[in-house]
């Protein structure tokens, strides 16, 4: 199955200093026969036409912008013995108020031909009136080159002619081997659904208009931008007005992905690590690629029951050492990520287990919990009492209170020696206090009758 791709080819020239530069965006629509294939609940050509028309509508009224439309694969039907590799045409030339004309032409397009990507790119270079504007090509296609020309060769020819083509590729549902075909042309990203495609298309258009990109580096303790997969909140500086929410991502080149942000604002950034990290007063430079860096070196804590013969649910309360506030509650078997440093754990066993863990860069600090045993009791009538550990120095530590309503109960207790002190509720004399000692073993049941 052929896949869905978007290529945004940026034909750069130096901006004019001290004035707003005219931007021209040429949309190239693939109307080859394969675009009649389904994508989600409709055909690819219908989805592409709808999203392209929506994008053109949103560009109406934008100052210093002209748009145009080229289509290929829409004039000649492809057959088993014939494909028209010259089937590419500038349908609507550049103009400042031609948005309705472009949308009308989009509605009438029918997909039926082949996929001459290279020839369309080569012809597109002549669609721009001059090289004084900032010229952008956004190509929407569902497949690779189907004719005899190589888009990589065409890109080189354009560059040799002084036209610097720098594409941006968005692949929908493509594997990396497919995307590699576009490496010679430029950068690429992928999208899986029509909804994500719409976001990526908007991102490409915003990049063309704003021309200010941002790369957010989440650094390890060695200063390398290798931390990722965390939510970023960017607020208007000094306020709680949220402007952007990103899930930090590494792109196909294993470097932080590029996003588009408005350079007119200053920002405060919150990185939602455990614990969170903040960077305030971020200023962006217009018309350039900005890098925001923040140190968020992280490692892992994993709690586990080593010798359990069945599933146990034993939560652990995680706190920064020196700060009693609960940072996270982590279940046994889970592995959660934390900023490197020391953490205090209160493991919610009976009795409680307390320890300190040192989290180091990219490593897993494993916390082993001894499997509990089960303590059960039955009484002839309701009792009141308490359970204590028997410590090695002859002292006792409270563990839990017996429920004084039912005549039976049970608790999961850590292995060790215990004493239960109780009396029957109906007995109104202290001298009837009784005590029993017992031992708990992992994965075993100890029962007492009162």
C-alpha positions in Angstrom: 0.0 0.0 0.0 1.3 3.4 -0.9 1.5 5.8 2.0 0.6 9.5 2.7 3.4 12.1 2.6 3.7 15.8 2.8 6.8 17.6 1.6 7.4 21.3 2.3 10.2 22.6 0.2 11.6 25.9 1.4 13.3 27.9 -1.4 15.2 30.5 0.7 16.7 33.8 -0.1 18.1 36.3 2.3 15.4 38.4 4.1 15.3 42.1 3.6 16.6 43.8 6.7 14.2 46.2 8.5 11.0 45.3 6.6 8.4 42.5 6.5 9.3 40.1 3.7 6.7 38.8 1.2 6.1 35.1 1.5 4.8 33.0 -1.4 3.4 29.5 -0.7 2.9 27.1 -3.6 0.7 24.1 -2.7 1.3 21.0 -4.9 -1.5 18.4 -4.7 -1.0 14.8 -5.7 -4.0 13.7 -7.7 -2.6 10.3 -8.8 -4.8 7.3 -8.9 -3.4 5.9 -5.7 -5.0 8.8 -3.9 -8.3 7.1 -4.4 -7.3 4.6 -1.7 -8.9 4.8 1.7 -7.4 6.6 4.7 -9.5 6.2 7.8 -13.2 6.6 6.9 -12.7 8.2 3.5 -10.3 8.4 0.5 -6.9 10.0 0.7 -7.8 12.5 -2.0 -10.9 13.6 -0.2 -9.0 14.0 3.1 -6.2 15.9 1.4 -8.6 18.2 -0.5 -10.6 19.0 2.7 -7.5 19.7 4.8 -5.8 21.7 2.0 -8.9 23.8 1.4 -9.1 24.4 5.2 -5.5 25.5 5.3 -6.0 27.9 2.4 -9.1 29.4 4.1 -7.0 30.0 7.3 -4.4 31.9 5.2 -7.0 34.5 4.0 -6.2 37.9 5.3 -2.6 37.1 6.2 -0.4 40.1 5.3 2.5 39.9 2.9 1.4 36.5 1.7 0.6 35.1 -1.8 -0.5 31.5 -2.5 -0.8 29.3 -5.6 -1.8 25.8 -6.6 -0.1 23.2 -8.8 -1.6 19.7 -9.3 -0.3 16.5 -10.9 -1.8 13.2 -11.9 -5.3 14.8 -12.6 -5.3 15.1 -16.4 -4.5 11.7 -17.8 -5.7 8.3 -16.5 -3.1 5.7 -15.7 -3.4 2.3 -17.3 -1.5 -1.0 -17.2 0.5 0.2 -20.3 0.6 4.0 -20.0 1.4 6.7 -17.5 1.7 10.4 -18.4 4.8 11.7 -16.6 4.2 15.2 -17.9 0.8 15.4 -16.1 1.6 18.4 -13.9 0.0 21.8 -14.2 0.0 25.2 -12.4 -3.8 25.5 -11.9 -3.9 28.8 -10.0 -0.9 31.2 -10.2 0.2 33.4 -7.4 -2.0 36.2 -6.2 -2.9 38.0 -3.1 -6.7 37.4 -3.2 -7.0 34.1 -5.0 -8.0 31.9 -2.1 -11.5 31.3 -3.3 -10.2 30.4 -6.8 -7.9 27.9 -5.3 -10.6 26.3 -3.1 -13.0 26.1 -6.1 -10.3 24.4 -8.2 -9.5 21.9 -5.4 -13.1 20.8 -5.2 -13.1 19.8 -8.9 -9.9 17.8 -8.8 -10.3 14.1 -9.6 -7.5 11.6 -8.9 -6.6 9.4 -11.8 -3.0 9.6 -13.0 0.6 8.8 -12.1 3.1 10.4 -9.6 5.6 12.7 -11.3 7.1 14.3 -8.2 10.5 15.2 -9.7 9.0 16.9 -12.8 6.5 18.8 -10.6 9.3 20.1 -8.3 11.3 21.1 -11.4 8.4 22.9 -12.9 7.5 24.5 -9.6 10.7 26.5 -9.5 9.4 28.5 -12.4 6.0 29.1 -10.8 7.4 31.9 -8.5 7.5 35.3 -10.1 10.9 36.2 -8.7 13.4 35.2 -6.0 12.9 38.4 -3.9 10.2 36.8 -1.8 10.5 34.0 0.7 9.3 31.1 -1.5 7.8 27.9 0.0 6.5 24.7 -1.7 4.2 22.4 0.2 3.8 19.1 -1.7 1.0 16.7 -0.6 1.4 13.2 -1.9 0.7 9.6 -1.0 3.6 7.9 -2.6 7.1 7.9 -4.0 8.2 9.0 -7.5 6.5 6.9 -10.2 8.3 8.2 -13.3 11.9 8.1 -14.5 13.2 11.2 -12.8 14.8 11.2 -9.3 13.6 14.0 -6.9 17.1 13.9 -5.4 18.6 14.7 -8.8 16.1 17.5 -9.4 16.9 19.0 -6.0 20.6 19.0 -6.8 19.9 20.6 -10.2 17.8 23.4 -8.6 20.6 24.0 -6.1 23.1 24.1 -8.9 20.9 26.8 -10.5 21.1 28.8 -7.4 17.7 27.7 -6.1 18.3 26.3 -2.6 15.6 23.7 -2.0 15.3 22.5 1.7 12.2 20.3 2.0 10.3 19.3 5.1 8.8 15.8 4.8 5.8 14.5 6.8 5.1 10.8 6.3 1.8 9.3 7.4 1.9 5.7 8.4 5.3 5.1 6.8 8.1 3.0 8.0 11.6 4.4 8.3 12.9 2.6 5.2 10.2 4.4 3.2 11.1 7.8 4.8 14.7 7.2 4.1 13.9 7.8 0.4 13.4 11.5 1.2 16.6 11.9 3.2 18.4 13.3 0.1 15.8 16.1 -0.1 15.7 17.2 3.6 14.1 16.7 7.0 11.1 14.6 7.6 8.5 13.6 10.2 5.5 11.3 10.3 1.9 11.4 11.2 -0.5 8.4 11.7 -4.0 9.9 11.3 -5.9 12.6 9.4 -6.0 14.6 12.7 -2.3 14.4 13.2 -1.7 15.2 9.5 -3.8 18.4 10.0 -1.6 19.4 12.9 1.6 18.8 11.0 0.3 20.7 7.9 -0.5 23.6 10.1 2.9 23.4 11.7 4.5 23.5 8.2 2.5 26.6 7.2 3.3 28.3 10.5 6.9 27.6 10.0 6.7 29.3 6.6 4.9 32.3 7.9 6.7 32.8 11.3 10.1 31.5 10.2 11.0 31.1 13.9 11.7 27.5 15.1 12.5 26.2 18.5 14.4 23.1 19.7 14.1 22.3 23.4 17.1 20.4 24.8 16.5 18.4 27.9 20.0 17.7 29.1 21.6 14.8 31.0 24.2 15.4 33.7 26.8 15.4 30.9 25.1 18.2 29.0 23.7 15.9 26.2 20.1 16.6 25.0 19.0 12.9 25.5 16.2 13.2 28.0 12.7 13.1 26.4 9.1 11.8 26.7 8.0 14.4 29.2 5.2 17.1 29.0 6.3 20.7 28.6 4.1 23.7 29.6 5.1 27.1 28.2 3.4 30.1 29.8 3.4 33.7 28.9 6.2 34.9 31.1 5.1 36.0 34.6 1.6 34.7 34.2 -0.4 31.4 34.3 -1.5 31.9 30.7 -0.6 28.6 29.0 0.5 29.2 25.4 1.9 25.8 24.3 1.8 22.2 25.5 4.2 19.7 24.1 5.1 16.1 24.7 8.9 16.3 24.2 9.9 14.1 21.3 13.1 12.9 19.6 12.9 12.9 15.8 14.1 10.3 13.4 17.6 11.6 13.7 17.4 11.1 17.4 17.7 14.8 18.2 15.0 17.0 19.9 12.2 17.7 17.5 11.6 21.2 16.2 8.5 23.2 17.1 7.0 26.5 16.0 6.5 29.3 18.6 5.6 32.9 18.5 8.7 35.0 18.9 6.8 38.1 20.0 6.4 36.7 23.6 8.6 35.8 26.5 8.0 32.4 28.1 8.2 30.5 31.4 8.7 26.8 30.9 7.7 24.0 33.2 9.2 20.5 32.6 7.0 18.0 34.2 9.7 15.7 35.5 9.6 14.3 39.1 10.2 16.7 40.6 9.4 19.4 38.0 12.0 21.8 36.7 11.3 25.4 35.6 13.0 27.9 33.3 11.8 31.5 33.3 12.1 34.5 31.0 12.8 32.7 27.8 13.3 35.0 24.8 13.2 33.9 21.2 15.1 35.4 18.3 12.8 36.0 15.3 13.6 34.4 11.9 16.1 31.9 13.2 16.4 28.5 14.9 16.3 28.9 18.7 17.6 26.3 21.2 16.2 26.3 24.7 18.3 24.1 27.1 17.6 23.0 30.6 19.3 20.4 32.7 16.9 17.6 33.7 19.2 14.5 34.3 17.1 11.5 35.2 17.3 7.9 36.4 14.7 5.4 37.6 13.3 3.8 40.8 11.9 0.4 40.6 10.2 -1.3 43.5 9.7 -5.1 43.4 8.7 -8.1 45.5 11.5 -10.6 45.0 10.3 -13.8 46.6 6.5 -13.5 46.2 4.6 -16.6 45.2 1.5 -14.5 44.3 0.7 -10.9 43.3 1.1 -8.4 46.1 0.0 -4.7 45.9 2.5 -2.7 48.0 2.6 1.1 47.3 5.6 3.2 48.1 5.5 6.9 48.9 8.4 8.7 47.2 9.8 12.0 48.7 12.9 14.1 48.0 15.3 13.7 50.8 14.8 16.6 53.2 11.3 17.4 51.8 8.4 15.5 53.5 5.9 16.3 50.7 4.8 13.3 48.7 6.3 13.4 45.3 4.8 10.2 43.9 3.1 7.0 45.0 4.6 4.1 43.1 3.2 0.6 43.0 5.5 -2.4 43.3 6.6 -3.7 39.9 6.5 -0.2 38.4 9.5 1.8 37.2 9.2 5.5 37.4 11.6 8.3 36.3 13.1 10.9 38.7 15.6 13.7 38.6 18.9 12.4 39.8 19.5 12.7 43.6 18.5 11.2 46.9 14.9 10.1 47.7 13.3 8.8 50.8 10.9 5.9 50.4 8.1 5.0 52.8 7.0 1.5 51.6 3.5 0.9 52.8 4.1 -2.5 54.3 3.0 -3.5 57.8 5.1 -2.5 59.6 6.3 0.4 57.4 9.6 0.1 55.7 11.8 3.2 55.4 14.9 3.6 53.2 16.8 6.1 51.1 17.6 5.6 47.4 20.3 7.3 45.3 19.0 7.9 41.7 21.8 8.2 39.1 21.8 9.1 35.4 19.9 6.7 33.2 20.3 3.8 35.7 17.6 1.9 37.6 17.8 1.9 41.4 16.0 -1.3 42.4 14.2 -1.5 45.7 13.6 -5.1 46.9 10.6 -5.7 49.1 10.4 -8.9 51.1 7.1 -10.8 50.4 4.7 -10.5 53.3 2.9 -13.3 55.1 -0.7 -13.4 56.2 -1.8 -13.1 59.8 -5.4 -14.2 60.5 -7.3 -14.6 63.7 -10.7 -15.8 65.0 -12.3 -15.1 68.4 -15.3 -16.4 70.2 -16.6 -12.8 70.7 -15.5 -9.3 69.8 -12.1 -8.3 71.1 -10.0 -5.1 71.4 -6.3 -5.2 71.0 -3.1 -4.2 69.1 -0.3 -5.9 67.2 3.4 -5.1 67.9 6.7 -6.2 66.4 9.1 -7.8 68.8 12.4 -6.0 68.3 15.8 -7.5 68.9 16.6 -5.2 71.8 13.5 -6.4 73.7 11.3 -3.3 72.8 8.1 -3.4 70.9 6.8 -1.3 68.0 3.1 -0.7 67.3 1.9 -2.1 63.9 -1.9 -2.0 63.8 -5.1 -2.2 65.9 -7.4 -5.1 65.8 -10.9 -4.3 64.5 -13.0 -4.4 67.6 -16.3 -5.2 65.9 -16.0 -8.5 63.9 -14.8 -11.7 65.5 -12.2 -12.4 62.8 -9.7 -10.4 60.8 -6.5 -10.6 58.7 -3.4 -8.5 57.8 -0.5 -8.8 55.5 2.6 -8.5 57.7 6.3 -8.5 57.0 8.3 -11.5 58.1 9.4 -11.3 61.8 8.3 -11.8 65.4 5.1 -10.3 66.7 3.1 -9.9 69.9 -0.7 -9.4 70.0 -2.2 -7.9 73.2 -6.0 -8.1 73.6 -9.0 -8.6 75.8 -12.6 -9.5 75.1 -14.8 -6.4 74.8 -17.5 -7.8 77.1 -15.0 -8.2 79.9 -14.9 -5.1 82.0 -11.7 -5.8 84.0 -8.1 -4.9 82.9 -6.7 -8.1 84.5 -8.2 -10.1 81.6 -5.6 -8.7 79.2 -4.1 -11.5 77.2 -1.0 -11.6 75.0 0.3 -14.1 72.4 3.5 -14.1 70.4 3.7 -15.4 66.8 6.0 -15.4 63.8 5.3 -14.4 60.2 7.0 -16.1 57.2 6.9 -14.9 53.6 4.0 -16.3 51.5 2.7 -18.3 54.5 -0.4 -17.9 56.7 -0.2 -17.7 60.5 -3.5 -18.2 62.3 -4.5 -17.6 65.9 -7.6 -18.4 67.8 -8.7 -16.1 70.7 
